[in-house]
């Protein structure tokens, strides 16, 4: 299993007739790990994101808003948000 931890806010909403229940939490990635990035075993998608600087050293993936900002403005974030992968090479 991939060791990436994904923010689960998008899937945590349950709609009811009287109220909306939001229970934020995190969930592990359900894909099969095929690559090693540092000490993490990641799937292809999260390994690519780790090399772009979008995955923390403990495996937590950056929120979607921050991912969009990094990809939209690459000159402002030349090494992404986290540079632990670049230090390994």
Steps between C-alpha positions, in 0.01 A plus 500: 500500500605855431613685814357837393240658727228687313281775644145361513299824515352454153351161587405568862171678435179314560177677413188447704160663472547691826872562514832459328755293687865574437753275665843598368771244509782342309515175312785296359537467124341179374736447204782246484847635580740458207777756565732594786550870567732539795364275771141506367341235278266690268278441201593662168279805552623582849864426406474759223339745742778436753762583237307821423515591871134441581535220757639549851774277638247308711284424192228763539390641164453876471139629478348539155503880518874508567567246225313721255697808608835327463413374152349831392796713616815288461731805517379580853551139613807376309546200734136447594387524860731239652863447395592184688515296177747742341726467804517122447638527146 
